[in-house]
Amino acid sequence: HVQLVESGGGLVQPGGSLRLSCAASGIISSNYGMGWYRQAPGKQRELVASITSGGSTNYADSVKGRFTISRDKAKYTVYLQMNSLKHEDTAAYYCNLVDTWSRDYWGRGTQVTVSS
């Protein structure tokens, strides 16, 4: 059973930075992808960034150039460095892991609030 635990959310002013972390534990296949999604009140959950087992990354257009996803495979941890934060980045951010058998796992989320 895979568990994902996010950390690093909080309140930040516009233009500021935050770094989210997600640590995975449990039975994890050798090849897996991880990613970050977010959901703002009244909106659907959307992909923010993802990284494959091989290290290829993908970003939502709205965060390109501002956010960077990375991972430490030895620690089963994925990070999301968020710079130049905007009001519209305010949302609950969820960590996702997809294993070799295409099974989805989700964290419980961490809140990011961008406000002056």
Secondary structure, DSSP 8 states (H G I E B T S, - for coil): --EEEEE--EEE-TT--EEEEEEEESS--SS-EEEEEEE-TTS--EEEEEE-TT--EEE-GGGTTTEEEEEEGGGTEEEEEE-S--GGG-EEEEEEEE-TT--EEE---EEEEE--
